[in-house]
Amino acid sequence: MKPTLLLLAAGMGSRYGGLKQLDGLGPNGETIMDYSIFDAIRAGFGKIVFVIRKDFEEQFRRQILTKYENHIPTELVFQSVNSLPEGFALPEGREKPWGTNHAVLMAKDVINEPFCAINCDDFYNRDSFEVISRFLTNLPKDSKNKYAMVGFRISNTLSENGTVTRGICTKNGQGHLTSVVERQDIERRNGQVMFKDEEGLWVPVPDDTPVSMNVWGFTPEYFDHSEEYFKQFLSDPKNISNLKSEFYIPTMVNKLVTDGTATVDVLDTTSKWFGVTYSADRQGVVERIKALVDDGTYPSKLF
């Protein structure tokens, strides 16, 4: 069975100043999602599922879904702050969505095969899709609790415009993830990639250190694990009382790894990540996509 690609597209895009998921950056108005889907189809994915907000469904169907007709099956699911397990009520004043792993949970009823979850507004490049597709496709039938993440080399995720924050990964001798630690103020200094630690000291890391850019490979029982742990998350007073608390994918993965429920292979990729976080990033992304079109990596019109 071909794996499914799950695109997390329900973000508010507040820092960017609009729905960056729908922003045309390619030569014919292609979005970053279009390039991800083009690469996913070539890598052997068989279905696309989008997690979006209900309030921009009409625009999304008109501007996005119509492109993929006759190319690959698609489905929409909706993330709502009110989508809570039985017995839990929305805290008064809560408006912020519950985070990336809550978004993943929204797809439980439409995904019954191995799947890859990604951000919709990150440009991951082709090799990362080939790497995760190969892993998911080669899983034994009815495989459970054997997951993967694409570990981008930290040197391939830096910004020319300032420091970045990344989840720096460690793995054991079997290549399995043991931890993801978010580090801030990462940049190249005097030729060496470095981050600033809690004491304000600059710590060097090798160029090939793996970091998480939210490219995860799971099998369907991951939804069951997530449902159960989301209840625990909501039962914690510090989470339910914090109107900005979020249930992230790394939160779930870390629990499964720590308690020995699952293993997560850290897969290497040569792909170079880039993305749009702030409005000022846009022109640089447009230029990088144009360069990939000019060198023949992508056709000028994808669909």
N, C-alpha and C positions, 0 to 999 in steps of 0.2 A: 504494500500500500504506500502510495506517495505521501510524504509528509505535508503538513499544512503550515502556512505562514500566518502568524497572528500579529497584526500591526496595532500597536497601542497609539490611537489617534484621538484620544479624548482630552488631551491637555488644553489648558486655557490659552497658552501662548502669550501670557500677560507681559513678560519682559520684552518680547519681540514687538508687541503692539498690534497684534492681530492674529488671525488663524494661519500661522506659518505652515500648517499642514497642507494648505491649499495654495500656497504661494508658488507661482510659476517661475522656476529658476533656469530651466533648460532653454535651448534655442527656439523651441516651439511651445513654450509655456509649461514644460514638464515640471512636476513637483519632485521633491526628493523621494517621495513614496513611489513614484513611477519608476525611478531607477532601481529601487529595491525590488519591486515586483518584476521588472524586466530581468534582473539578475536571478531572482528566485525561480522564475519559469525556466530559465536556461539551466539552473542547477537541479531541476527535477521536482520542484514542489508542485502539488496537484490542486491546491485550493488556497484561497486567500480569505481570511476573516479579519474584519476591521472592528475595533472597539472605538466607538465615537460617542459624542453627546447627542441626545435626541434632538436638541434644539437646532443643530445644523444638518439634520438628516437630508432635507430636501436639496440643499446646496451640494452636499457631499455626493448624493446619488447623481445629480445632474453633471457636476464638474469632474467627478472621479470615477464612479462605477461604470458609466457609459463607455469609458475608454477600453475596458477589459472584456467587453462582450465578444464572444468568439475566441478569446485568448485563454481564459482560465475561469473556473467557477469562483464566485465571490459570495460572501455573506456579511451582514451587518449585525452587530450586537451593541447594546447601549449600556454605558456606565452611568449610574445615577447615585448620588449621595444617599438616596433612600433604599438602595439595594442592600439590605442587611439580613442576617440569619433570623429565623423565627425566634422570638423572645427578646430581641434587641430593638430599641427605639432610637431614632435620630436625636442626638443631643440638641437642645435648644441653641440656636445661633450657628450651628454647623452648616457651612456652605462649601467648604473645600472638599474635593473628591478624596477617596480613601487610599489613593496611591496605586502604584503599578501592579502589585499582586492582586489587589481588588479588581483592577481592570482585567487581568488575566482570568479571574474567576467568572467574569461575565460570559465567557465563551464555553463554559462547561457543557452546555446542552447541544453545541454544534460541532464540537471536536471530539472524535473518537479514535484518533490515530496519533502517532508521534507528531510533535509540532515544535516550531521555533517561534519564540516571542521576541519582537524587536520594537525599538522606538520608531515612530513614523518620520521623525524630523532629523534623523542622523543619516549621513551618507556613508554606508559601510563598505562599498566596493565589492567586486565580484567574488574574490577568493573567499571571503568570509562566508558567503552563502553556499559556495561549493563545499567548504569544510564542514559546516553544520549539517548540510543535506546528506553528505556522505555518512556522517555519524548516525543520523536518524534512520536512513535507509538501510544501513547494515545492522541495526539492532535485531536480535532474534525476535521471532513472533511472540507476542504477549510479554515482551520484556517489561520489567517494572523496576523503578527506583534506580535506574542507571541514566543519569542525565549528563548534560555537557554545557559548557559555555565557551564562546570564542574569546580567547585571550589576546587582545590586540597588543602589539609591542608598544610600550609606552612612548617610544620615540616617534611612532607613527600617529600619535594622537595629540601632539602639542599644537599650540596656537602661535601664530606669528605676532599676534596682537596683545599678548599678555599671558598671565599665568592661567592654569586650568586646575580643576578638581577631578581626581580620578580614583576609582576603587582599585587599589593595588592588591594583586592576588598572590598568595603563596600556595604551593602545592607540594605533595609528598613524592616519594620515590616512584610511585605508580602513576604520577601525573594527575592525581586527583586533587581537587580544590580543598584546601584546609582553612583558608580565611580570605575575606575581602575587607580591607581596611581603607576607608576613604581618607585620602590625603589632599590637602589644599596647597595652593601656591606652587604648583609644579611648573618648572620651566627649565630651559637649557641655560646654564651659567658656566662661562669659561669652557665651553665644549662638553660639559657633563650635565645629564639630566639630573635634577635635584628637586626635593620638596622641603618645605619648612615644617619642622616637627612642633610638638606642643610647647617646647622650650624656646621656640624661635630660631633653632639651629638648622642650617641647611644640610640635608642628608642626601648623598649621592645614590643613584640607583642605576643599574645597567640598562642600556638602550633596549634590550630585549625583554625587560621585566613585563610580565603579562598584566594587563588592566582590563577591567570589565567595562564594556560600552553597551551593556544590556542586549546581548545576543545570546539567548538561552535556548537549550534544547531539552524538551520534556516529553514524557509519555502521559496518557490520560489520567492515571491515578494521582498525578500531581494536583489535579483539581480537588480530589478528596482530602489530601493532606492540607491544602490551602483552606478549604472550608472549615476544617477542624481547628486549625491554628488561628484563623481569623476570629473564631469565637473566643479563643484564649486572649487574643489581642484586644478585643472589645471588652473583655471581662476585667482587664487591668485598669484600675481607676485612673492611672496617669495617662493612659491612651484615650479613654472615653471622655475624660474631662478636658483634654487638650484639643481645641477645635482645629488645630493644624496637624495633628498626628497622622501619619500615613503608614500603610501596610505595604512595604516595598518588596519586590522580588528578592533582593539579597537578604532581607529579614527572614523570609521563608526558607530560602536555600541554606542559609547559615544554620538554622535550626535543624534541618534534615541532615546536614553534614555533621553537625556537632553531636547529635544523638544517635548517629550511625544508621539512620533509616535509609539514606541514599548516598550514592557517590556521584561526583560531578567531575567529568573529565575536562581538563583545561586544554582547549584545542588552539594550536598556534595558527596564525594567519599572517600573510604578507600584506594584507589590505591596509591602506592608509585611510583612516577615518577623517571626515570633516563634517561640519554642521553649522547651523545657524542658531545662535543663542540670542544675540542682540541684533538690532537693525543694522548696525555698522558692519556685521559679518556678511551681509547679503551679497555685496558686490564681489567679494573674494570667492564665495561659493559659485556664483555665476561664472566667473573666470575659470575656475578649476573644472567645472563641468564642460565648458566650451573646449578646454584643452583636451579633455577625454574624448569629446566628439571629434575634434580635429585630428587626433592621432588614431582614430578608427576604433577605439575601445567601445564606443556606443554609436549607433546610427543617429542621424540628426533628428529623426522622428521615431519614437519608440513604438507607438501603437497606432 
